[in-house]
Amino acid sequence: MKINTLNILFGFAILFIVAMTGCNKHLNLTDDINAMQEVSFSTRVMSGGEKSSADVSGVHYALIEIDSVEYRPEVFTLNGIIYTQSIKLPPGSYRLNRFLMMNDNQTPGNYSDDIIMLAAPMEGSAFSVFVEQTAGFSFAVDNLKKTSVSIDVIYFNPSDYSNFGFDYGVLPSTTIRHQTFTGIFNTCNPAAYSGSLYASQTGGLQNRMNAIYRIDVYRNGRFVKSFDNENDKGMSDVVVEYPDGDDTEDAFKFVLMFYGKAGTGFGYKHVHTWEFNNSETIPAGTDGMVHFNIGGNSNDPNTFLTGTDVNLPSNVTFTINSQWAPGTLGAYFDAALSNVPSGTSIGNGLYRAWCGTESVSINIQHNYEMDVYSSLYPDAMPAFTNDAEKWNEVNWLFNHLDDFTGYGWEDIQGAVWLILNDWNGEGHESIPDQNSKMTQMAETAKTHPGFIPSCGEKAAVIFVPKGTRINATIPLIQVVFILSYI
């Protein structure tokens, strides 16, 4: 159920349970507790005037204004019915001015950033025709008699506040913003996705399909909510709603989790992160939507591009075999991979390997437990090595070595250090001082910061010591990599 849908109606019946009391004045909860009667709320969910089991998850409490007093009872669910904790009122006549169902935005007790999830339209408002009982009515609480009062609510969209009949003061000091995402998945091998959700898409498995994905929303470092198109098997766009405090500085992070190959099955993986502040938005296309392509290209400059789906293990055992600078395979060293799970894009065996950090040593014939990352999804790497443009340039270099006549393995390694680390050019571990060939290779590669390898081309697979913190910035850690075909 999408949050921005307004044609689903929800009805809430309010049941007031009262007992005998002898006065008719408003009392604070600190007054004579014996004069106060418990009032609780139970839900009757409606859809189009009929009883429904519609999902109302995300509601943490009800904001109820009775006369000029606000109450915020928490809610809980029992046997599919939402109840509030009791409030206390003495018998008398009351006016219910507003009835809202709220999400606390993971800051309980701080009401400034809370989100209205559902609301009762005001009497005479445009949306009042959708409900049987609007807000803005009077009711009586009698002693010795149970009173049942019904009120309906519908899903709330702040952009439609006037249709609810609200004044500005009814809204919390938060604007609910919207951004819409649409994605394309281009795969080199559609058959590899047999048994996945993609097989259920209209037209079945193809080289070009609608991406199945999830957007995880974070505000000021706190998780807010996830939005996905999994139930639609990717056949719909994803509308993301998120709260932006009107009087606060807010930093947002949208994490793109792509559904693809994972181990021997399928699952979500982190492929990109957008970061922005306050009312800023992610660059959108001419249709107002944020476009992205997994494994494909686009002429739209506002389309985010990343490499195709690559199935890598989370970690492996990595060993430098016998010698380095050079190794027996004609690279900086030979890397022996072991404990690699079956079904991934790499396997156990010996690979040509390269050094990404010239200032940190790594020992020969020592077994290192390594975390594994794809250069196609640099945002998922630890912070100190997640520079997308640099890894794109490295990938361009290894896919265009034929453009450079007369190069040697040492020229490749020197060029890599220049790209990744701004190497000072001083010779190191059998690598000579920087020469014109290294410079030519690095400077040419740097003119291709947006290069995305295509089917049949190579991409770097990166290894860092197991357990390296994702927010590590400048650790004394060696980064090494091999090349794998897509």
Rosetta blueprint (number, residue, H / E / L):
1 M L
2 K L
3 I L
4 N L
5 T L
6 L L
7 N L
8 I L
9 L E
10 F E
11 G E
12 F E
13 A E
14 I E
15 L E
16 F E
17 I L
18 V L
19 A L
20 M L
21 T L
22 G L
23 C L
24 N L
25 K L
26 H L
27 L L
28 N L
29 L L
30 T L
31 D L
32 D L
33 I H
34 N H
35 A H
36 M L
37 Q E
38 E E
39 V E
40 S L
41 F L
42 S E
43 T L
44 R L
45 V L
46 M E
47 S E
48 G L
49 G L
50 E E
51 K E
52 S L
53 S L
54 A L
55 D L
56 V L
57 S L
58 G L
59 V L
60 H L
61 Y E
62 A E
63 L E
64 I E
65 E E
66 I E
67 D L
68 S L
69 V E
70 E E
71 Y E
72 R L
73 P L
74 E E
75 V E
76 F E
77 T E
78 L E
79 N L
80 G L
81 I E
82 I E
83 Y E
84 T E
85 Q L
86 S L
87 I E
88 K E
89 L E
90 P L
91 P L
92 G E
93 S E
94 Y E
95 R E
96 L E
97 N E
98 R E
99 F E
100 L E
101 M E
102 M E
103 N E
104 D L
105 N L
106 Q L
107 T L
108 P L
109 G L
110 N L
111 Y H
112 S H
113 D H
114 D L
115 I E
116 I E
117 M E
118 L E
119 A E
120 A L
121 P L
122 M E
123 E L
124 G L
125 S L
126 A H
127 F H
128 S H
129 V H
130 F H
131 V L
132 E L
133 Q L
134 T L
135 A E
136 G L
137 F E
138 S E
139 F E
140 A E
141 V E
142 D L
143 N L
144 L L
145 K L
146 K L
147 T E
148 S E
149 V E
150 S E
151 I E
152 D E
153 V E
154 I E
155 Y E
156 F L
157 N L
158 P H
159 S H
160 D H
161 Y H
162 S H
163 N H
164 F H
165 G L
166 F L
167 D L
168 Y H
169 G H
170 V H
171 L L
172 P L
173 S L
174 T E
175 T E
176 I E
177 R E
178 H E
179 Q E
180 T E
181 F E
182 T E
183 G E
184 I E
185 F E
186 N E
187 T L
188 C L
189 N L
190 P H
191 A H
192 A H
193 Y H
194 S L
195 G L
196 S L
197 L H
198 Y H
199 A H
200 S H
201 Q L
202 T L
203 G L
204 G L
205 L L
206 Q L
207 N L
208 R E
209 M E
210 N E
211 A L
212 I L
213 Y E
214 R E
215 I E
216 D E
217 V E
218 Y E
219 R E
220 N L
221 G L
222 R E
223 F E
224 V E
225 K E
226 S E
227 F E
228 D E
229 N L
230 E L
231 N L
232 D L
233 K L
234 G L
235 M L
236 S L
237 D L
238 V E
239 V E
240 V E
241 E E
242 Y E
243 P E
244 D E
245 G E
246 D L
247 D L
248 T L
249 E L
250 D L
251 A E
252 F E
253 K E
254 F E
255 V E
256 L E
257 M E
258 F E
259 Y E
260 G E
261 K E
262 A E
263 G L
264 T L
265 G E
266 F E
267 G E
268 Y E
269 K E
270 H E
271 V E
272 H E
273 T E
274 W E
275 E E
276 F E
277 N E
278 N L
279 S L
280 E L
281 T L
282 I L
283 P L
284 A L
285 G L
286 T L
287 D L
288 G L
289 M L
290 V E
291 H E
292 F E
293 N E
294 I E
295 G L
296 G L
297 N L
298 S L
299 N L
300 D L
301 P L
302 N L
303 T E
304 F E
305 L E
306 T E
307 G L
308 T L
309 D L
310 V L
311 N L
312 L L
313 P L
314 S L
315 N E
316 V E
317 T E
318 F E
319 T E
320 I E
321 N E
322 S E
323 Q E
324 W E
325 A L
326 P L
327 G L
328 T L
329 L L
330 G L
331 A L
332 Y L
333 F E
334 D E
335 A E
336 A E
337 L E
338 S E
339 N L
340 V L
341 P L
342 S L
343 G L
344 T L
345 S L
346 I L
347 G L
348 N L
349 G E
350 L E
351 Y E
352 R E
353 A E
354 W E
355 C E
356 G L
357 T L
358 E L
359 S L
360 V L
361 S L
362 I L
363 N L
364 I E
365 Q L
366 H L
367 N E
368 Y E
369 E E
370 M E
371 D E
372 V E
373 Y E
374 S E
375 S L
376 L L
377 Y L
378 P H
379 D H
380 A H
381 M L
382 P L
383 A H
384 F H
385 T H
386 N L
387 D L
388 A H
389 E H
390 K H
391 W H
392 N H
393 E H
394 V H
395 N H
396 W H
397 L H
398 F H
399 N H
400 H L
401 L H
402 D H
403 D H
404 F L
405 T L
406 G L
407 Y L
408 G L
409 W H
410 E H
411 D H
412 I H
413 Q H
414 G H
415 A H
416 V H
417 W H
418 L H
419 I H
420 L H
421 N H
422 D L
423 W L
424 N L
425 G L
426 E L
427 G L
428 H E
429 E L
430 S L
431 I E
432 P L
433 D L
434 Q L
435 N L
436 S H
437 K H
438 M H
439 T H
440 Q H
441 M H
442 A H
443 E H
444 T H
445 A H
446 K L
447 T L
448 H L
449 P L
450 G L
451 F L
452 I L
453 P L
454 S L
455 C L
456 G L
457 E L
458 K E
459 A E
460 A E
461 V E
462 I E
463 F E
464 V E
465 P E
466 K L
467 G L
468 T L
469 R L
470 I L
471 N L
472 A L
473 T L
474 I L
475 P L
476 L L
477 I L
478 Q L
479 V L
480 V E
481 F E
482 I E
483 L E
484 S E
485 Y E
486 I L
